[in-house]
């Protein structure tokens, strides 16, 4: 049994060797443009947004070289859709309510040298509903796709 465990660890080591670190900074969620919950408490909804975005950024940075650090600060968040406040609070997803994120970011290498950075970069996708959806729907699908596109276009080429 121990031999199998060592074999599994040996197989996983190359995958663990390439793992960048991610640091995410948040403002007070009351400062963001649109992070209104539909049918849950604000605090719980805000924690869920932070958890989902943190997890997604860690997944994106998993392929960064060891020792690299991606630092992202969310300056503004306007989630896809809009919350309608009536008897049944719901988030309506329509093309006019496109996702927008304003971030400041930097990537540093293992020596601490800045590889790429940007101040107050606005990410938005005005055609978010016209694009083909891949995979299953997940929470904050359109917003996370916005982060994925940004990572693929701006960060990935700088760290390769």
C-alpha positions as CSV (number, residue, x, y, z in Angstrom):
1,X,0.0,0.0,0.0
2,X,2.8,2.4,0.8
3,X,4.3,1.8,-2.6
4,X,1.1,2.9,-4.3
5,X,1.0,6.1,-2.2
6,X,4.5,7.0,-3.1
7,X,3.7,6.3,-6.8
8,X,0.7,8.7,-6.6
9,X,2.9,11.4,-4.9
10,X,5.5,11.0,-7.6
11,X,2.9,11.3,-10.3
12,X,1.5,14.5,-8.7
13,X,4.8,16.2,-8.1
14,X,5.2,17.6,-11.6
15,X,1.7,19.0,-11.5
16,X,2.3,20.7,-8.2
17,X,5.7,22.1,-9.3
18,X,4.0,24.7,-11.6
19,X,1.8,26.6,-9.2
20,X,1.7,30.4,-9.0
21,X,0.5,32.2,-6.0
22,X,-2.5,34.4,-6.1
23,X,-3.2,37.4,-3.8
24,X,-6.6,39.0,-4.1
25,X,-7.5,42.3,-2.5
26,X,-11.1,43.5,-2.0
27,X,-12.6,46.8,-1.2
28,X,-15.6,47.1,1.1
29,X,-18.4,45.4,-1.0
30,X,-20.6,48.4,-0.3
31,X,-18.3,50.4,-2.5
32,X,-18.8,48.2,-5.6
33,X,-21.3,49.2,-8.3
34,X,-23.5,46.0,-8.5
35,X,-23.0,43.2,-6.1
36,X,-26.6,43.1,-4.9
37,X,-28.0,39.7,-3.8
38,X,-31.3,38.5,-5.0
39,X,-32.6,36.1,-2.4
40,X,-29.9,36.0,0.3
41,X,-28.2,38.2,2.8
42,X,-25.6,40.7,1.6
43,X,-22.8,39.3,3.8
44,X,-23.3,35.8,2.6
45,X,-23.6,36.8,-1.0
46,X,-20.4,38.9,-0.8
47,X,-18.5,36.1,0.8
48,X,-19.7,33.8,-2.0
49,X,-18.5,36.2,-4.7
50,X,-15.1,36.5,-3.1
51,X,-14.8,32.7,-2.7
52,X,-15.8,32.1,-6.3
53,X,-13.5,34.7,-7.8
54,X,-10.6,33.7,-5.5
55,X,-11.1,30.1,-6.6
56,X,-11.3,30.9,-10.2
57,X,-8.2,33.1,-10.2
58,X,-6.3,30.3,-8.4
59,X,-7.4,27.9,-11.1
60,X,-6.2,30.2,-13.8
61,X,-2.8,30.8,-12.1
62,X,-2.2,27.1,-11.5
63,X,-0.1,26.9,-14.7
64,X,2.1,29.8,-13.8
65,X,5.7,28.9,-13.0
66,X,6.7,28.2,-9.4
67,X,7.5,31.3,-7.5
68,X,5.4,33.7,-9.6
69,X,2.7,35.7,-7.9
70,X,-0.4,37.2,-9.4
71,X,-1.8,40.1,-7.3
72,X,-5.3,41.4,-8.2
73,X,-7.2,44.2,-6.6
74,X,-10.9,44.5,-7.5
75,X,-11.6,48.3,-7.6
76,X,-15.1,47.9,-9.0
77,X,-17.5,45.1,-9.7
78,X,-20.7,45.2,-11.8
79,X,-21.9,41.7,-12.1
80,X,-23.7,40.4,-15.2
81,X,-27.4,41.1,-15.0
82,X,-29.4,43.5,-12.7
83,X,-31.4,42.8,-9.6
84,X,-35.1,43.7,-9.6
85,X,-36.4,44.6,-6.2
86,X,-40.0,43.6,-5.9
87,X,-41.8,40.8,-4.1
88,X,-39.5,38.2,-5.7
89,X,-36.0,39.7,-5.9
90,X,-34.3,38.2,-8.8
91,X,-31.2,38.9,-11.0
92,X,-32.3,39.5,-14.6
93,X,-29.7,38.6,-17.2
94,X,-30.1,40.7,-20.4
95,X,-27.7,42.0,-23.0
96,X,-27.9,45.6,-21.6
97,X,-26.6,44.5,-18.2
98,X,-23.2,43.3,-19.3
99,X,-20.4,42.4,-16.8
100,X,-17.8,45.0,-15.9
101,X,-14.8,44.6,-13.6
102,X,-12.2,47.2,-12.8
103,X,-8.9,45.7,-11.5
104,X,-5.4,46.6,-10.8
105,X,-3.0,43.7,-11.2
106,X,0.6,42.7,-11.3
107,X,2.6,39.5,-11.9
108,X,6.0,39.1,-10.2
109,X,8.5,36.4,-10.9
110,X,10.4,34.4,-8.3
111,X,13.0,37.1,-8.0
112,X,10.4,39.7,-7.2
113,X,10.7,41.4,-10.7
114,X,7.4,42.7,-12.1
115,X,6.6,40.8,-15.3
116,X,3.4,42.6,-16.2
117,X,1.1,45.1,-14.5
118,X,-1.8,47.5,-15.1
119,X,-3.5,50.1,-13.1
120,X,-7.3,50.4,-13.1
121,X,-7.9,48.2,-16.1
122,X,-11.5,47.9,-17.1
123,X,-12.7,44.5,-18.2
124,X,-16.1,44.3,-19.9
125,X,-17.9,42.2,-22.4
126,X,-20.8,44.0,-24.1
127,X,-21.6,41.0,-26.2
128,X,-21.5,38.5,-23.4
129,X,-24.8,36.8,-24.3
130,X,-23.9,36.5,-28.0
131,X,-20.9,34.2,-27.3
132,X,-21.1,30.5,-27.2
133,X,-21.2,29.0,-23.7
134,X,-18.8,26.2,-23.0
135,X,-19.3,23.7,-20.3
136,X,-21.9,23.8,-17.6
137,X,-23.4,27.0,-16.2
138,X,-21.8,27.9,-12.9
139,X,-22.2,30.7,-10.5
140,X,-21.0,34.0,-11.9
141,X,-20.4,32.3,-15.3
142,X,-20.1,35.5,-17.3
143,X,-18.0,37.3,-14.8
144,X,-15.6,34.5,-14.4
145,X,-15.4,34.2,-18.2
146,X,-14.4,37.9,-18.3
147,X,-11.5,37.0,-15.9
148,X,-10.5,34.0,-18.0
149,X,-10.4,36.1,-21.1
150,X,-8.3,38.8,-19.4
151,X,-5.9,36.2,-18.0
152,X,-5.5,34.5,-21.4
153,X,-4.9,37.8,-23.2
154,X,-2.8,39.8,-20.8
155,X,-1.2,37.5,-18.2
156,X,-0.6,34.2,-19.9
157,X,1.6,35.6,-22.7
158,X,3.7,37.5,-20.2
159,X,4.6,34.5,-18.0
160,X,5.4,32.0,-20.8
